Amino acid sequence: MSQVGVRSSSLEDAAAELRARDRFLLTAHEGPDGDALGSLLGMHHLLGQLGKDSVMFMAAKEFPLPIEYRFLPLEEVFHEAPADMADRTIVFLDCGNVDRMPVEFLTAGDNFRINIDHHHDNTLFGDVNLLDTDASSTAEIVYQLAIALEVQITPEIASALYVGLVTDTGKFMYENTNAHTHRIAAELIDAGVAVDETYRRLYEHVPLEKLRLLSRALEGIERHCDDQLILTYITEADYEATGAGEEMTEGIIDHLRSVEGAMVAALIRDQGDRGRAARKASLRSSGGEVDVSAMARKHGGGGHKRAAGFSTDLELEELVAFLCDEVSAQLGP
């Protein structure tokens, strides 16, 4: 287990705190992906099996979830603070810094905080920080906690964690995949994961509106800064023309990152007027030479070296200029 800094904690320390405490609120980063949601649900079932009082929280603005994740049984998720919030331990999952879940009641109180994550830029904001930067996903760490706590890996736990594993490794194709990752996947499958059904739910239940949105996004591809940056911009007009919602942008950026010669892919999209920043930028580093998480942190976002994102009120031209400057600064002359 990799430990970063004096405030990083061991697996045993985190397991001991989970055993000792009785009431929990679980949350993950805003704009949750498969790892965030799978880890959230897996941890909820894990704590339930230990006889703990566990509730899951995600802000109402995060719903509807992307189509890919709506099959996950998350009907019990709270959108407001429970009445006994002051008595609960907060468990942050897959959340590199506390600002990635910008909800006041999660930071305003004196709640004990357990931070479980695998992002290399985690700010160690918890009272206990279980950080393993070698893990393929936060779901992998939750699995290790389940083993340490002698929890039975039920089909419900296995299925949730498998979603985190398969999505954060890019179907086991990204560089964070290793033999250990595959061994955990095998153990989850043995515990009851329906692999074919999970794959279909994640990757083959595609609405026609999403394909139309993808078509417009691909038609709008632009190259910038000597072709090192490839970018597309999804506008409110694109949503209106296709009948798609913002949640249907999930996965579009993976088409951009595959373009030959591009060092960084960026998907910029309008976010509407629901009290949020005007635009969101999702970033991918195609070859690994550029650390896109460093770029995202400058605007309050975060992520991995190869996959990150942030929200901003910058106009498109300003945003493109910022991205080009950052790419050029990291790559040099």
ABEGO torsion letter per residue (X at the ends): XBBBEAABBBAAAAAAAAAABABBBBBBBBGBBAAAAAAAAAAAAAAAAAGBBBBBBBBAAAOBBBAAAAABBAAABBABBBAAAAABBBBBBGBABAAABBBAAAAABABBBBBBBABAABAGABABBBBBAABABAAAAAAAAAAAAGBBBBAAAAAAAAAAAAAAAGGGABAABBAAAAAAAAAAAAAGBBAAAAAAAAAABBBAAAAAAAAAAAAABBBBGGGABBBBBBBAAAAAAAGBBAAAABGAAAAAAABBGBABBBBBBBAEAAGBBABBBBBBBAAGABBAAAAAAAAGBEEBAABBBBBBABBAAAAAAAAAAAAAAAAEX
